[in-house]
Amino acid sequence: MCPISPKNGKCAIRVQRKSAWKFLKDPSYENWEAKRFARNEETRLRRKEIRKYWNDQSAKLTSKPNEV
């Protein structure tokens, strides 16, 4: 099971990849800033989704351990 939600995480990954390719084709300062921003945003969302996933899993275990 993938802890990244398709709504936010996959869109951020798509934007990050697009920015990386754009920077490779034209390594300008503006493209570097766009790549850096997209990379940081994608990482932030990915970590947030993983943290949420594991918090939900631990909440399930602590609330009803026999049903898991």
C-alpha positions as CSV (number, residue, x, y, z in Angstrom):
1,M,0.0,0.0,0.0
2,C,1.3,3.4,-1.0
3,P,1.0,6.0,1.7
4,I,1.2,8.9,-0.8
5,S,-2.3,10.2,-1.7
6,P,-3.0,10.5,-5.4
7,K,-4.5,14.0,-5.0
8,N,-1.5,15.9,-3.6
9,G,1.6,13.7,-3.8
10,K,1.4,12.4,-7.3
11,C,0.7,15.9,-8.7
12,A,3.7,17.3,-6.8
13,I,5.9,14.5,-8.2
14,R,4.7,15.3,-11.7
15,V,5.6,19.0,-11.2
16,Q,8.9,18.1,-9.7
17,R,9.9,15.9,-12.7
18,K,8.7,18.5,-15.2
19,S,10.9,21.2,-13.5
20,A,13.9,18.9,-13.4
21,W,13.7,18.2,-17.1
22,K,13.2,21.9,-17.8
23,F,16.3,22.7,-15.8
24,L,18.3,20.0,-17.7
25,K,17.3,21.5,-21.0
26,D,18.0,25.1,-20.0
27,P,20.1,25.5,-16.9
28,S,19.1,29.0,-16.0
29,Y,18.7,30.6,-12.6
30,E,14.9,30.8,-12.9
31,N,14.7,27.1,-13.8
32,W,16.9,26.2,-10.9
33,E,14.6,28.1,-8.5
34,A,11.6,26.4,-10.0
35,K,13.2,23.0,-9.7
36,R,14.3,23.7,-6.1
37,F,10.8,24.9,-5.1
38,A,9.1,21.9,-6.7
39,R,11.6,19.5,-5.1
40,N,11.1,20.9,-1.6
41,E,7.3,21.0,-2.0
42,E,7.2,17.4,-3.2
43,T,9.4,16.3,-0.3
44,R,7.3,18.2,2.2
45,L,4.0,16.6,0.9
46,R,5.5,13.1,0.8
47,R,6.8,13.3,4.3
48,K,3.5,14.7,5.5
49,E,1.5,11.9,3.8
50,I,3.8,9.2,5.3
51,R,3.6,10.7,8.7
52,K,-0.2,10.8,8.4
53,Y,-0.3,7.2,7.2
54,W,1.7,5.9,10.2
55,N,-0.2,8.0,12.7
56,D,-3.4,6.4,11.4
57,Q,-1.9,3.0,11.6
58,S,-0.7,3.5,15.2
59,A,-4.1,4.9,16.1
60,K,-5.8,1.8,14.8
61,L,-3.5,-0.4,16.8
62,T,-4.0,1.5,20.0
63,S,-7.8,1.8,19.7
64,K,-8.7,-1.7,18.7
65,P,-5.7,-4.0,18.7
66,N,-7.7,-7.2,18.4
67,E,-9.4,-6.3,15.1
68,V,-6.3,-5.4,13.2
